[in-house]
Amino acid sequence: MFRVVVQDSRQTPTSGKVVTLLGNYDPHAKTLTIDKEKAAFYAEHGAQPSPRVARLLKENGVKLPDWVVVETKKQGGVRNADKRRSTRPAEPEAPAAPEAKPETEAAAEEVTAPEAAETTPVEPEAPAEEA
């Protein structure tokens, strides 16, 4: 819930000193309860509504002076759209599991694997010197 108030510009917003309470706004229910006559009176006499309050007042039929600029609703954009899964190009499917090899090729691979291990020279570890 938010209070819609008129406040002197020489006071800080947290001071709590308000000229008048116009009404309140519930953003969850999107309901605005406001005294339209008071709001129009203060707007005509120089009160500057915040962008959100100006939009709410205009939606509820409060006549605002010409100098009050009501911002239009911003268009939401997506930052880094190329990083989203929904906008990535389709990935190629993973290759299927390898097919079973005939027995002669499997036997040949088993024979070559131990031979390769025997031909690789292994260096003996040097004893560590004590300092």
C-alpha beads as a LAMMPS data file, in Angstrom:
LAMMPS data file: protein, C-alpha beads

131 atoms
130 bonds

1 atom types
1 bond types

-500.0 500.0 xlo xhi
-500.0 500.0 ylo yhi
-500.0 500.0 zlo zhi

Masses

1 110.0

Atoms # bond

1 1 1 0.000 0.000 0.000
2 1 1 1.229 3.479 -0.861
3 1 1 -0.077 6.804 0.373
4 1 1 -0.633 9.544 -2.194
5 1 1 0.258 12.826 -0.503
6 1 1 1.007 16.452 -1.289
7 1 1 4.284 17.532 0.273
8 1 1 6.242 20.779 0.391
9 1 1 9.400 20.585 -1.733
10 1 1 11.451 22.081 1.105
11 1 1 10.781 19.020 3.270
12 1 1 12.512 15.713 2.803
13 1 1 10.250 12.821 1.801
14 1 1 11.156 10.972 4.994
15 1 1 10.293 13.906 7.261
16 1 1 6.666 12.801 7.427
17 1 1 5.408 16.371 7.146
18 1 1 2.735 16.425 4.466
19 1 1 0.406 19.188 3.297
20 1 1 -2.514 16.816 2.719
21 1 1 -3.271 13.149 2.197
22 1 1 -5.005 12.590 -1.148
23 1 1 -5.589 8.856 -0.899
24 1 1 -3.835 5.516 -1.260
25 1 1 -2.828 2.978 -3.906
26 1 1 -2.720 -0.814 -3.635
27 1 1 -0.378 -2.175 -6.338
28 1 1 -1.425 -5.793 -5.755
29 1 1 -5.121 -5.178 -6.336
30 1 1 -4.404 -2.216 -8.674
31 1 1 -6.868 -0.039 -6.806
32 1 1 -6.568 3.701 -6.289
33 1 1 -8.659 5.497 -3.685
34 1 1 -8.168 9.225 -4.114
35 1 1 -9.963 12.547 -3.656
36 1 1 -10.074 13.671 -7.308
37 1 1 -11.124 17.253 -6.532
38 1 1 -8.193 17.830 -4.169
39 1 1 -5.773 16.210 -6.614
40 1 1 -6.958 18.444 -9.472
41 1 1 -6.791 21.537 -7.229
42 1 1 -3.180 20.920 -6.146
43 1 1 -2.101 20.012 -9.690
44 1 1 -3.574 23.268 -11.021
45 1 1 -1.731 25.215 -8.325
46 1 1 1.720 23.831 -9.130
47 1 1 1.989 20.456 -7.425
48 1 1 4.247 18.217 -9.504
49 1 1 3.115 14.594 -9.458
50 1 1 5.662 11.833 -9.786
51 1 1 5.518 9.899 -13.059
52 1 1 3.675 6.982 -11.452
53 1 1 1.135 9.216 -9.696
54 1 1 0.591 11.258 -12.874
55 1 1 -0.199 8.038 -14.784
56 1 1 -2.558 6.845 -12.026
57 1 1 -4.354 10.203 -11.881
58 1 1 -4.809 10.295 -15.642
59 1 1 -6.152 6.701 -15.683
60 1 1 -8.732 7.672 -13.041
61 1 1 -10.007 10.745 -14.865
62 1 1 -8.281 13.561 -12.959
63 1 1 -7.707 16.559 -15.249
64 1 1 -4.013 17.442 -15.212
65 1 1 -2.459 20.704 -16.491
66 1 1 -0.757 20.689 -19.895
67 1 1 2.714 20.983 -18.399
68 1 1 2.384 17.615 -16.610
69 1 1 4.015 15.002 -18.818
70 1 1 2.530 11.536 -18.495
71 1 1 5.050 8.899 -19.533
72 1 1 3.838 6.085 -21.697
73 1 1 4.313 2.525 -20.572
74 1 1 7.811 1.321 -21.379
75 1 1 8.333 -1.577 -23.715
76 1 1 10.082 -4.422 -21.941
77 1 1 13.184 -5.636 -23.656
78 1 1 15.333 -8.686 -23.255
79 1 1 18.987 -8.150 -22.552
80 1 1 21.409 -10.652 -24.061
81 1 1 18.762 -12.431 -26.095
82 1 1 21.411 -14.624 -27.702
83 1 1 22.101 -16.237 -24.313
84 1 1 18.525 -17.432 -23.847
85 1 1 17.712 -21.047 -24.628
86 1 1 14.555 -20.065 -26.474
87 1 1 16.473 -17.892 -28.973
88 1 1 19.487 -20.133 -29.543
89 1 1 19.798 -21.955 -32.852
90 1 1 18.920 -25.636 -32.735
91 1 1 21.844 -27.796 -31.634
92 1 1 22.674 -30.893 -33.675
93 1 1 21.719 -34.149 -32.048
94 1 1 24.440 -36.147 -30.294
95 1 1 25.843 -39.016 -32.360
96 1 1 24.256 -42.388 -31.765
97 1 1 26.039 -45.063 -29.692
98 1 1 28.824 -46.822 -31.642
99 1 1 27.750 -49.945 -33.416
100 1 1 28.984 -53.344 -32.237
101 1 1 32.226 -54.368 -34.002
102 1 1 32.758 -57.792 -35.450
103 1 1 34.687 -60.204 -33.204
104 1 1 37.812 -60.195 -35.348
105 1 1 38.304 -56.419 -35.067
106 1 1 37.636 -56.444 -31.297
107 1 1 40.235 -59.211 -30.812
108 1 1 42.772 -57.269 -32.908
109 1 1 42.306 -54.142 -30.766
110 1 1 42.802 -56.139 -27.555
111 1 1 46.128 -57.466 -28.819
112 1 1 47.477 -54.051 -29.861
113 1 1 46.592 -52.305 -26.612
114 1 1 48.986 -54.296 -24.332
115 1 1 51.782 -54.047 -26.897
116 1 1 51.534 -50.249 -26.875
117 1 1 51.840 -50.244 -23.092
118 1 1 54.998 -52.380 -23.195
119 1 1 56.775 -50.180 -25.739
120 1 1 56.306 -46.983 -23.723
121 1 1 59.474 -46.424 -21.673
122 1 1 58.936 -45.764 -18.010
123 1 1 61.525 -43.649 -16.239
124 1 1 62.516 -44.821 -12.751
125 1 1 62.025 -42.255 -10.034
126 1 1 65.210 -40.662 -8.777
127 1 1 65.747 -40.858 -4.998
128 1 1 65.105 -37.572 -3.264
129 1 1 68.214 -35.925 -1.863
130 1 1 68.129 -34.834 1.724
131 1 1 69.164 -31.281 2.397

Bonds

1 1 1 2
2 1 2 3
3 1 3 4
4 1 4 5
5 1 5 6
6 1 6 7
7 1 7 8
8 1 8 9
9 1 9 10
10 1 10 11
11 1 11 12
12 1 12 13
13 1 13 14
14 1 14 15
15 1 15 16
16 1 16 17
17 1 17 18
18 1 18 19
19 1 19 20
20 1 20 21
21 1 21 22
22 1 22 23
23 1 23 24
24 1 24 25
25 1 25 26
26 1 26 27
27 1 27 28
28 1 28 29
29 1 29 30
30 1 30 31
31 1 31 32
32 1 32 33
33 1 33 34
34 1 34 35
35 1 35 36
36 1 36 37
37 1 37 38
38 1 38 39
39 1 39 40
40 1 40 41
41 1 41 42
42 1 42 43
43 1 43 44
44 1 44 45
45 1 45 46
46 1 46 47
47 1 47 48
48 1 48 49
49 1 49 50
50 1 50 51
51 1 51 52
52 1 52 53
53 1 53 54
54 1 54 55
55 1 55 56
56 1 56 57
57 1 57 58
58 1 58 59
59 1 59 60
60 1 60 61
61 1 61 62
62 1 62 63
63 1 63 64
64 1 64 65
65 1 65 66
66 1 66 67
67 1 67 68
68 1 68 69
69 1 69 70
70 1 70 71
71 1 71 72
72 1 72 73
73 1 73 74
74 1 74 75
75 1 75 76
76 1 76 77
77 1 77 78
78 1 78 79
79 1 79 80
80 1 80 81
81 1 81 82
82 1 82 83
83 1 83 84
84 1 84 85
85 1 85 86
86 1 86 87
87 1 87 88
88 1 88 89
89 1 89 90
90 1 90 91
91 1 91 92
92 1 92 93
93 1 93 94
94 1 94 95
95 1 95 96
96 1 96 97
97 1 97 98
98 1 98 99
99 1 99 100
100 1 100 101
101 1 101 102
102 1 102 103
103 1 103 104
104 1 104 105
105 1 105 106
106 1 106 107
107 1 107 108
108 1 108 109
109 1 109 110
110 1 110 111
111 1 111 112
112 1 112 113
113 1 113 114
114 1 114 115
115 1 115 116
116 1 116 117
117 1 117 118
118 1 118 119
119 1 119 120
120 1 120 121
121 1 121 122
122 1 122 123
123 1 123 124
124 1 124 125
125 1 125 126
126 1 126 127
127 1 127 128
128 1 128 129
129 1 129 130
130 1 130 131
